[in-house]
Amino acid sequence: MNPSTEFDVIVHGATGFTGRLVAEHFANHHPDAKWAISGRSADKLAAVRDEIGAASDTPLIVADADDPASLRAMVARTKAVLTTVGPYQLYGSDLVAACAEAGTDYLDLCGEPAWMRQMIDAHEAAAKASGARIVFSCGFDSIPFELGVWFVQQEAARRFGAPVARVKGRVRAMRGGFSGGTAASLKATMAAAARDPKVLEHLKDPFALTPDFAGPKQPHGAAVAHDDDLDAWTAPFVMAAINTRNVHRSNWLMGQPYGADFVYDEMVLTGSGEAGEAAAKLVTAANAAMGAESGPKPGEGPSKAEREAGFYDLLFVALAPDGRQVRAGVKGDKDPGYGSTSKMIAETALCLVDTPEAAGGIWTPGAALRGKLVERLQAKAGLNFAVE
């Protein structure tokens, strides 16, 4: 961690839709924190500061992804940089490099596994040497899933004496879509895959984020299927491609407490019987129709009323070899892509700053912070973790 004490956290990209929500969370819930906002335009930053009701002396920092010197100057002033400026494969590489070199913590909302692997290969050694904690995917992808698996495995260890080698993640209900940044990231990723076959290899590999380790074959999760363990129909879940990889990296970073033979998949639960099967087919068709151009554009998003009305309800099932099950639920009180995500990354940044004992390196949020982050998200970010 950077020993700089000028700021604990800089919210980079505060003039964007999600960045503004993160800054608003700081202003409303952590006004006494040592924080600042940054972006390309001082005038726009000042307007955001005033519109969200932040203190008039909240520092404004001008920094631009196209100006690496400005990024280096920014990271030298803070313990952590929280960035919402994506797609990260287009705008994040120089910032990761600057943080890894300076020993400054870095947090983002990345759902781009091929780029994440590139950053791991390029900067893991530097981050370990400098003490920087580089933490990707600190929003809906993939904190509720990564920590949901960790949480249900804790209960499995209590009941069975050890974690289990098979966990299922299931989306029971959700209201509210994914962010415009998610769609932009998908578009950028597809373009990168067209240019570089190695990107496509990483996208297909469930263990793309665990260098030098490949575990057992994983369920493909790409088609409607009946889940016999839950006696319900399931449909593919569009965020599984990033979440499953983060869960496997988390297991790997923690020393594989779930085992080297760990199997994990994510699907959407749609119900039982003919109605459940029909619903699963509808979800699958909707997924196929959702392209990179669908949904809000970067910088756009749902109204406050829509964010407040959103929620999600996730189920995690740990399966013992003898057929016994442990179930845990993870629920969020706002729409996943914006309202809940903005609170999650803000609280994760503060939790990371408050955990100096975590070593430098490229982390998942759950592997770095574990139960401490679960407690904080329940207390301050509207999440609920419960054994069922």
BELQUI-V162090 format. One record per residue. PSI is psi in whole degrees, 0 to 359 (999 if undefined). OMEGA is omega as a letter, one per 30 degrees, with the letter a starting at -180 (999 if undefined). NEAR is the number of other C-alpha atoms within 12 Angstrom. Layout:
PSI:OMEGA:NEAR / PSI:OMEGA:NEAR
//
This chain:
139:l:39 / 126:a:34 / 358:l:22 / 137:a:21 / 7:l:20 / 314:l:20 / 149:l:32 / 314:a:37 / 135:l:46 / 126:l:47 / 105:a:51 / 129:a:48 / 28:a:43 / 346:l:45 / 351:l:39 / 170:a:35 / 307:a:33 / 320:l:46 / 322:l:44 / 319:l:41 / 322:l:43 / 314:l:48 / 322:l:48 / 323:l:34 / 317:l:34 / 314:a:40 / 321:a:31 / 328:a:20 / 343:a:22 / 51:a:24 / 338:a:20 / 356:l:17 / 156:l:28 / 95:a:27 / 163:l:40 / 165:l:45 / 148:a:50 / 160:l:45 / 189:a:40 / 337:a:26 / 120:l:21 / 322:a:21 / 317:l:17 / 323:l:22 / 318:l:33 / 321:l:29 / 317:l:21 / 314:l:34 / 315:a:36 / 321:a:23 / 328:a:19 / 358:l:27 / 22:l:22 / 159:l:32 / 144:a:26 / 340:l:18 / 13:l:17 / 123:a:30 / 144:l:30 / 129:a:34 / 124:l:34 / 120:l:33 / 145:a:34 / 135:l:26 / 334:l:32 / 359:a:18 / 85:a:20 / 328:l:22 / 322:l:18 / 327:l:23 / 317:l:36 / 321:l:28 / 322:a:22 / 311:a:42 / 339:l:46 / 346:a:32 / 0:a:32 / 158:l:38 / 324:a:42 / 145:l:53 / 126:l:56 / 116:a:56 / 134:l:52 / 16:a:49 / 96:l:40 / 178:f:40 / 138:a:37 / 332:l:37 / 341:l:36 / 327:a:25 / 2:a:30 / 343:a:39 / 316:a:33 / 328:l:28 / 319:l:45 / 315:a:46 / 317:a:36 / 318:l:35 / 316:a:47 / 322:a:41 / 321:a:33 / 346:a:37 / 21:a:40 / 134:l:50 / 149:a:54 / 133:l:56 / 142:l:46 / 186:a:53 / 33:a:51 / 136:l:50 / 36:a:45 / 85:a:46 / 326:a:47 / 318:l:40 / 320:l:40 / 318:l:41 / 321:l:36 / 319:l:26 / 323:l:35 / 311:a:32 / 323:a:21 / 328:a:21 / 358:a:34 / 314:a:32 / 317:a:22 / 320:a:27 / 319:l:34 / 322:a:27 / 322:a:22 / 341:a:27 / 2:l:32 / 135:l:43 / 109:l:49 / 117:a:53 / 109:l:50 / 166:l:50 / 55:a:49 / 25:l:47 / 211:l:51 / 324:l:49 / 107:g:44 / 24:a:44 / 311:a:53 / 331:a:51 / 311:l:51 / 313:l:48 / 332:l:50 / 318:l:48 / 314:l:55 / 317:a:48 / 314:a:41 / 329:l:43 / 328:l:40 / 318:l:29 / 323:l:30 / 319:l:32 / 323:l:22 / 318:a:15 / 320:a:20 / 351:a:22 / 349:l:12 / 156:l:21 / 164:a:33 / 163:a:38 / 0:a:33 / 120:l:35 / 140:l:43 / 132:l:44 / 129:a:46 / 132:l:46 / 113:a:38 / 320:a:28 / 151:l:26 / 136:l:30 / 127:a:26 / 139:a:32 / 191:l:33 / 164:a:40 / 161:l:44 / 329:l:31 / 326:l:43 / 316:l:44 / 319:l:32 / 322:l:33 / 320:l:35 / 316:l:36 / 315:l:28 / 323:l:28 / 318:l:34 / 322:l:25 / 320:l:20 / 321:a:25 / 327:l:23 / 331:a:15 / 328:a:12 / 110:a:16 / 332:a:16 / 327:l:20 / 317:l:26 / 322:l:21 / 316:l:19 / 322:a:28 / 330:a:31 / 344:a:23 / 116:l:30 / 339:a:36 / 33:a:37 / 334:a:36 / 13:l:42 / 80:a:35 / 135:l:23 / 12:l:12 / 131:l:20 / 120:a:21 / 196:a:27 / 166:l:18 / 138:a:16 / 154:l:27 / 139:a:25 / 332:l:22 / 23:a:28 / 4:a:26 / 160:l:26 / 135:a:29 / 152:l:31 / 127:l:27 / 104:a:30 / 329:l:15 / 331:a:22 / 357:a:28 / 53:a:16 / 157:l:27 / 151:a:34 / 154:l:40 / 158:l:38 / 147:l:35 / 125:a:36 / 338:a:34 / 359:a:40 / 328:a:38 / 330:l:36 / 318:a:45 / 316:a:43 / 323:l:48 / 322:l:43 / 323:l:49 / 317:l:46 / 322:l:50 / 321:l:45 / 313:l:40 / 316:a:40 / 316:a:31 / 327:a:29 / 3:a:23 / 22:l:15 / 55:l:26 / 337:l:26 / 355:a:35 / 154:l:24 / 347:a:26 / 22:a:23 / 134:l:35 / 132:a:33 / 137:l:44 / 165:l:43 / 136:l:43 / 168:l:43 / 125:l:44 / 131:a:39 / 0:l:34 / 179:a:28 / 168:l:20 / 194:a:17 / 324:l:14 / 319:l:16 / 320:l:24 / 318:l:26 / 320:l:23 / 321:l:25 / 321:l:32 / 324:l:27 / 317:l:22 / 317:a:28 / 319:l:28 / 321:l:20 / 321:l:17 / 316:a:22 / 330:a:18 / 348:a:14 / 103:l:20 / 183:a:20 / 343:a:25 / 354:a:19 / 161:l:22 / 184:a:23 / 153:l:26 / 159:l:24 / 134:a:30 / 348:l:27 / 167:l:24 / 178:a:30 / 160:l:30 / 167:l:18 / 319:l:16 / 319:l:13 / 321:l:20 / 318:a:30 / 329:a:22 / 349:a:22 / 165:l:29 / 172:l:31 / 155:a:36 / 112:a:33 / 146:l:40 / 136:l:38 / 129:a:44 / 117:l:42 / 124:a:44 / 119:l:34 / 156:a:28 / 332:a:15 / 7:l:11 / 348:l:15 / 153:a:17 / 150:l:28 / 133:a:33 / 142:l:33 / 146:l:35 / 147:l:34 / 124:a:40 / 147:l:38 / 146:a:43 / 6:l:32 / 173:l:34 / 144:a:37 / 318:a:44 / 338:a:45 / 295:a:48 / 312:a:44 / 318:a:46 / 317:a:46 / 324:l:46 / 320:a:44 / 313:a:48 / 325:l:50 / 313:a:50 / 328:l:41 / 321:l:45 / 314:a:48 / 324:l:40 / 320:l:37 / 315:l:42 / 328:a:40 / 7:a:23 / 67:a:23 / 343:a:25 / 343:l:15 / 131:a:28 / 163:l:27 / 154:l:34 / 182:l:37 / 116:a:47 / 163:l:45 / 154:a:50 / 316:a:52 / 319:l:42 / 326:a:40 / 323:a:41 / 338:l:37 / 232:a:33 / 331:l:24 / 321:l:25 / 322:l:40 / 312:a:36 / 318:a:24 / 318:a:27 / 325:l:39 / 324:a:26 / 329:a:18 / 351:a:28 / 10:l:37 / 16:l:30 / 155:l:38 / 127:l:32 / 127:a:36 / 136:l:26 / 137:a:27 / 999:999:18
//
